[in-house]
Amino acid sequence: MTDTRAIEREEVLTKARAAKAVAPVLAQLPSAKKNDILHAAADALIAQTDDIIAANQQDIDSGRAEGLTEALIDRLSLDAARIEGIAGGLRQVAGLKDPVGEVLTGGVMPNGIQMRQIRVPLGVMGMVYEARPNVTVDAFGLALKSGNVPLLRGSRTAKHSNAKLVDILQGVVADFGLPRETVQLLPCDTHDSVQDLITARGLVDVVIPRGGARLIETVVTNATVPAIETGTGNCHFYIDAEGDLEQGIAMMLNGKTRRCSVCNATETVLIDAAHDDAAKLRIIEALQEAGVTVHGEIAELEAFGAQDIVQADDTDWGDEYLSMDIAAKVVDGVEGAIGHIARWTTGHTEAIATSNIATAQKFADEVDAAAVMVNASTAFTDGEQYGMGAEIGISTQKLHARGPMALPELTSTKWILQGTGQTRP
């Protein structure tokens, strides 16, 4: 191991040890104090908007010089409005119910022992994420309110932005008498620090990856620390022949074009074969008029008059675009849509536009995803939209948490049994 590598590894482990030492303090922090810190952090972010934007501009300039796509630049970028939104997320979290200490169930044994199951923090929470500096603040806010200590491993592309944000947050917690180690940023110059974090058993209690498919697969495959998978969003929108065509198109466009670089963006439109040719063509042309490049089987789409189609392959059906591109396919009714989704879904969000109640119910029952939208845009899969406040990510796994991960999903439980000297025979 080179000296540089050894130094980086020791920095990760030193920060993890410090986080472990702070965890009992955070676990017992009163709700009122948590909320005061969150409001103060929101105020501090707004007050230092210019400094944050200046740091962010360094990252944007570096990113463009290194050839980052405009989709990634969009994820990376901060402006006054986005900073206001991030601060608003902290204030919203402050207004949410504190999950720590909530009694989930309980009872009394026949021998008089009183039992209760309560929510407790997970502990030290490692976050590995790409590009988006808003995640730095979201993770801090949700971790603090749920009594967890975040170890943040952002990407090199957001190095200056993340450093400025964490410095501000550390200053706020210090003002409230808490250790600056309540939130820490890990080194990001090499990928080795990710491996150091996700294998720090005994120091890190859980790791949550948030980013592209490659990042998530790397973390989930190599972690020896328990990992919660936040999956990629290959989201489908099926337009059934029974329904308002223009309403379906509006929802599809909202899911695709509102913000194409996010995980809840629509990436594939499935068109019911029962539509007439004019309706099918209307769907394709609406996308193209909105500046979206359509990928698909050229012969299939040209059969009803579509033009300027890019030939699709398995990559188009299986991956996120995160850009102004969409895959389009004609399917044989809801059965065909469900079959296509079953083959290519990442389990994030799937949507249907239909006025047929039975068709909608069949789609909702048979599609296996964290969220199913019936006559609504895929863009609504979002913790804030669900009323949860800022989310840590969208979990696509089936154990512990699924869908937007907010405060309750960042806790575990423990049983407390209180007796009066009973012994078991």
C-alpha positions in Angstrom: 0.0 0.0 0.0 1.4 3.4 -1.0 1.8 6.1 1.5 -0.9 8.2 -0.2 -3.3 5.2 -0.2 -2.5 4.5 3.5 -3.1 8.1 4.4 -6.5 8.1 2.6 -7.6 4.8 4.2 -6.6 6.1 7.7 -8.6 9.3 7.1 -11.7 7.3 6.3 -11.3 5.1 9.3 -10.4 8.0 11.6 -13.6 9.8 10.6 -15.6 6.6 10.9 -14.3 6.2 14.5 -15.2 9.8 15.3 -18.7 9.2 13.9 -19.1 6.1 16.0 -18.2 8.1 19.1 -20.8 10.8 18.2 -23.6 8.3 17.5 -24.8 7.8 21.1 -25.0 11.6 21.5 -27.1 12.0 18.4 -29.3 9.1 19.3 -30.4 10.9 22.5 -30.7 14.4 21.1 -34.1 16.0 21.9 -36.5 16.6 19.0 -36.6 20.3 19.8 -32.9 20.7 19.6 -32.8 18.8 16.3 -35.4 21.1 14.9 -33.6 24.2 16.0 -30.4 22.9 14.3 -32.2 22.2 11.1 -33.8 25.7 11.0 -30.4 27.3 11.8 -28.7 25.2 9.0 -31.4 26.4 6.5 -30.8 30.0 7.5 -27.0 29.5 7.2 -27.3 28.1 3.7 -29.3 31.0 2.6 -27.0 33.5 4.2 -24.0 32.0 2.4 -25.6 31.5 -0.9 -23.0 33.5 -2.8 -20.1 31.5 -1.3 -21.9 28.2 -2.1 -22.5 29.3 -5.7 -18.8 30.3 -6.1 -17.7 26.9 -4.9 -20.2 25.2 -7.1 -18.9 27.2 -10.1 -15.5 25.8 -9.6 -17.0 22.3 -9.9 -19.0 23.2 -13.0 -15.9 24.7 -14.7 -13.9 21.6 -13.9 -16.7 19.3 -15.0 -17.1 21.1 -18.4 -13.3 20.9 -18.9 -13.5 17.2 -18.2 -16.3 16.7 -20.6 -19.2 16.0 -18.3 -22.6 15.7 -20.1 -25.1 18.4 -19.7 -27.3 16.0 -17.8 -24.5 15.7 -15.2 -23.8 19.4 -15.2 -27.5 19.9 -14.4 -27.4 17.5 -11.5 -24.2 19.3 -10.3 -25.4 22.9 -10.6 -26.6 25.1 -7.8 -28.2 28.5 -8.0 -30.1 30.7 -5.5 -33.4 29.0 -6.3 -32.0 25.5 -5.8 -30.3 26.6 -2.6 -33.6 28.0 -1.3 -35.2 24.7 -2.2 -32.5 22.7 -0.3 -32.9 25.0 2.7 -36.7 24.5 2.5 -36.2 20.8 2.6 -34.4 21.1 5.9 -37.2 23.2 7.3 -39.7 20.6 6.1 -37.8 17.9 7.8 -37.8 20.0 11.0 -41.6 20.0 10.8 -41.9 16.2 10.5 -42.6 13.9 13.4 -39.4 12.6 15.0 -39.4 8.8 14.5 -36.9 8.1 17.3 -38.6 6.5 20.4 -41.9 5.9 18.6 -43.5 2.8 20.2 -44.6 0.5 17.4 -46.2 -2.3 19.4 -46.1 -3.7 22.9 -47.9 -5.7 25.5 -47.7 -7.5 28.8 -46.5 -11.1 29.2 -48.6 -13.5 31.3 -45.8 -13.2 34.0 -46.1 -9.4 34.1 -43.1 -8.4 32.0 -44.0 -5.3 30.0 -42.8 -5.3 26.4 -42.5 -2.5 23.9 -40.9 -2.2 20.5 -39.5 1.3 19.7 -37.7 3.0 16.8 -34.0 3.6 17.2 -31.4 5.2 14.9 -29.4 3.0 12.5 -26.2 4.6 13.8 -23.4 5.6 11.5 -24.8 6.0 8.0 -22.4 6.0 5.1 -23.6 7.8 1.9 -21.9 7.3 -1.5 -23.4 9.5 -4.2 -22.6 11.2 -7.4 -22.6 14.8 -8.7 -25.6 16.1 -6.8 -24.5 18.4 -3.9 -28.1 18.7 -2.7 -27.7 15.2 -1.4 -25.1 16.4 1.0 -27.6 18.6 2.8 -30.5 16.2 2.4 -28.5 13.4 4.0 -27.4 15.7 6.9 -31.0 16.8 7.6 -32.6 13.3 7.5 -29.7 11.8 9.4 -29.9 14.4 12.1 -33.6 14.2 12.6 -33.5 10.4 12.7 -30.6 10.4 15.2 -28.0 9.1 12.7 -24.4 10.3 12.0 -23.7 10.7 8.3 -20.4 9.9 6.6 -20.6 11.5 3.2 -18.6 10.3 0.3 -19.6 12.6 -2.6 -18.0 12.5 -6.0 -14.9 14.4 -7.1 -17.0 16.3 -9.6 -18.8 18.1 -6.6 -15.7 18.4 -4.4 -15.7 22.1 -3.8 -19.5 22.3 -3.5 -19.7 19.5 -0.9 -16.7 20.9 1.1 -18.4 24.3 1.4 -21.8 22.8 2.4 -20.3 20.5 5.0 -18.2 23.4 6.4 -21.4 25.4 6.8 -23.2 22.5 8.4 -20.4 21.8 10.8 -20.3 25.4 11.9 -24.0 25.2 12.7 -23.8 22.0 14.8 -20.8 23.5 16.6 -22.8 26.6 17.5 -25.3 24.2 19.2 -22.5 22.5 21.3 -22.3 19.4 19.1 -19.0 18.0 17.7 -18.2 19.0 14.2 -18.0 15.2 13.5 -21.8 15.2 13.6 -21.4 15.4 9.8 -18.2 14.6 7.9 -17.1 14.5 4.3 -14.8 11.7 3.2 -12.0 12.0 0.7 -13.1 11.6 -3.0 -9.9 11.9 -5.1 -9.8 8.1 -5.7 -12.4 5.3 -5.7 -10.5 3.6 -3.0 -12.2 5.6 -0.3 -15.5 4.1 -1.3 -14.1 0.6 -0.7 -12.7 1.8 2.7 -16.1 3.1 3.7 -18.2 0.1 2.6 -15.9 -2.4 4.3 -15.6 -0.6 7.7 -17.5 -3.2 9.6 -17.9 -2.4 13.3 -17.6 1.4 12.6 -20.3 1.9 9.9 -23.7 0.5 10.5 -25.3 1.0 7.0 -24.2 2.3 3.6 -26.6 3.8 1.1 -25.4 4.3 -2.5 -27.2 6.9 -4.6 -26.2 7.4 -8.3 -25.9 5.5 -11.5 -26.2 1.8 -12.0 -22.4 1.2 -12.0 -21.9 3.0 -8.6 -24.9 1.1 -7.0 -23.7 -2.3 -8.3 -20.2 -1.6 -7.1 -21.3 -0.7 -3.6 -23.9 -3.5 -3.2 -21.6 -6.2 -4.6 -18.5 -5.2 -2.6 -19.9 -3.9 0.7 -19.3 -5.9 3.9 -21.3 -3.3 5.7 -25.1 -3.7 5.3 -26.3 -1.8 2.2 -29.6 -0.4 1.2 -29.9 -0.3 -2.6 -31.3 2.8 -4.2 -31.8 1.7 -7.7 -31.7 3.4 -11.1 -34.9 4.5 -12.6 -35.7 3.0 -16.0 -39.3 4.2 -15.7 -42.0 3.3 -18.2 -45.2 5.1 -19.1 -47.9 3.1 -20.8 -50.6 4.9 -22.8 -53.7 2.7 -23.0 -56.1 3.0 -25.9 -59.0 3.5 -23.5 -58.3 7.0 -22.1 -57.8 10.6 -22.8 -54.9 10.7 -25.4 -53.9 14.3 -24.8 -54.0 13.8 -21.0 -51.7 10.8 -21.4 -49.3 12.7 -23.6 -49.2 15.6 -21.1 -48.3 13.2 -18.3 -45.7 11.4 -20.5 -44.1 14.8 -21.4 -44.0 15.9 -17.8 -42.3 12.7 -16.8 -39.7 13.0 -19.6 -39.0 16.7 -20.0 -39.7 18.3 -16.6 -36.2 17.3 -15.5 -34.7 14.6 -17.6 -31.6 14.0 -15.5 -33.4 12.6 -12.4 -34.2 9.0 -11.5 -38.0 9.4 -11.8 -37.8 10.7 -15.4 -39.8 8.7 -17.9 -37.4 6.7 -20.1 -39.7 4.5 -22.1 -43.2 5.1 -23.5 -45.3 2.0 -24.3 -48.1 2.6 -26.8 -51.2 0.4 -27.0 -51.4 -1.2 -30.4 -55.2 -0.6 -30.3 -54.6 3.1 -30.8 -55.2 4.2 -34.5 -52.2 5.3 -36.5 -53.0 9.0 -36.0 -53.0 8.6 -32.3 -49.7 6.7 -32.3 -48.1 9.3 -34.5 -49.4 12.1 -32.3 -47.6 10.5 -29.3 -44.3 10.3 -31.2 -44.5 13.8 -32.7 -45.4 15.3 -29.3 -42.2 14.0 -28.0 -40.2 15.3 -30.9 -41.8 18.7 -30.8 -40.7 18.9 -27.2 -37.1 18.3 -28.2 -37.0 14.6 -27.3 -35.1 12.1 -29.5 -37.1 9.0 -30.0 -35.4 5.5 -30.1 -37.2 2.4 -31.2 -37.7 -0.2 -33.8 -37.6 1.9 -37.0 -39.8 -0.3 -39.1 -42.4 -0.6 -36.3 -42.7 3.2 -35.7 -42.4 4.2 -39.4 -45.3 1.9 -40.2 -47.7 4.6 -38.8 -45.8 7.5 -40.2 -43.2 8.3 -37.6 -39.9 9.8 -38.9 -36.4 10.5 -37.5 -36.3 7.4 -35.3 -33.0 6.2 -33.8 -32.8 2.4 -34.0 -33.0 0.9 -30.5 -31.0 -2.0 -29.0 -31.0 -3.6 -25.6 -29.2 -0.6 -24.1 -32.2 1.6 -25.0 -34.7 -0.7 -23.4 -32.6 -1.4 -20.2 -30.8 1.8 -19.2 -31.5 5.2 -18.0 -31.0 8.0 -20.6 -30.9 10.9 -18.1 -31.2 13.1 -21.2 -33.7 14.3 -23.7 -34.1 10.8 -25.2 -36.8 8.2 -24.8 -37.4 4.7 -26.1 -40.8 4.0 -27.7 -42.5 0.7 -28.4 -45.9 -0.5 -29.5 -47.3 -3.3 -27.2 -50.3 -5.5 -27.3 -52.5 -3.9 -24.7 -51.9 -3.9 -20.9 -50.6 -7.5 -21.1 -47.9 -6.5 -23.5 -47.0 -3.5 -21.4 -46.7 -5.6 -18.2 -44.6 -8.1 -20.0 -42.2 -5.5 -21.4 -41.9 -3.9 -18.0 -41.3 -7.2 -16.3 -38.4 -7.8 -18.7 -36.7 -4.4 -18.5 -37.8 -2.7 -15.2 -35.4 -1.5 -12.6 -38.2 -1.6 -10.1 -38.4 2.2 -9.6 -41.6 3.7 -11.0 -44.0 2.5 -13.6 -47.1 4.4 -14.9 -50.2 3.9 -16.8 -52.7 6.3 -18.5 -56.2 4.8 -18.9 -59.8 5.4 -18.1 -60.5 1.6 -17.8 -60.7 0.8 -14.1 -60.1 -2.9 -14.6 -57.0 -2.2 -16.7 -55.7 0.2 -14.2 -56.2 -2.3 -11.4 -54.5 -5.1 -13.4 -51.5 -2.9 -14.0 -51.2 -1.8 -10.4 -51.6 -5.4 -9.2 -49.1 -7.1 -11.6 -46.4 -4.5 -12.1 -43.5 -5.1 -9.6 -42.1 -1.7 -8.7 -41.5 0.5 -5.7 -44.1 2.9 -7.1 -47.0 2.5 -9.6 -48.6 5.6 -11.0 -52.2 5.4 -12.3 -53.0 8.5 -14.4 -50.1 10.5 -13.0 -46.6 11.4 -14.1 -43.6 9.3 -13.0 -42.2 12.6 -11.6 -44.3 12.2 -8.5 -42.0 9.5 -7.0 -40.3 11.8 -4.7 -40.1 11.9 -0.9 -41.1 15.6 -0.7 -44.1 15.0 -3.0 -45.1 12.1 -0.7 -45.1 14.6 2.2 -42.0 12.9 3.8 -39.6 15.8 3.3 -36.2 15.4 1.7 -35.4 11.8 0.9 -32.2 9.9 1.1 -33.0 8.0 -2.1 -35.6 5.7 -3.7 -35.1 2.2 -2.5 -35.8 -0.5 -5.2 -35.0 -3.4 -2.9 -37.6 -5.3 -0.9 -36.1 -5.7 2.5 -36.3 -3.0 5.2 -37.3 -0.1 3.0 -38.9 0.3 -0.5 -39.7 3.5 -2.3 -38.7 7.0 -1.0 -36.5 6.6 2.1 -37.3 9.3 4.6 -37.2 9.4 8.4 -38.9 6.1 9.4 -36.8 4.2 6.9 -33.6 5.5 8.5 -34.4 3.8 11.8 -34.3 0.3 13.1 -36.2 -1.1 16.1 -35.3 -2.6 19.5 -37.4 -4.4 22.1 -37.4 -3.2 25.7 -38.7 -5.7 28.3 -39.3 -4.4 31.8 -39.8 -6.8 34.6 -39.9 -6.9 38.3 -37.4 -9.7 39.0 -39.0 -12.5 36.9 -36.9 -15.5 36.0 -37.7 -18.0 33.3 -38.5 -21.6 34.4 
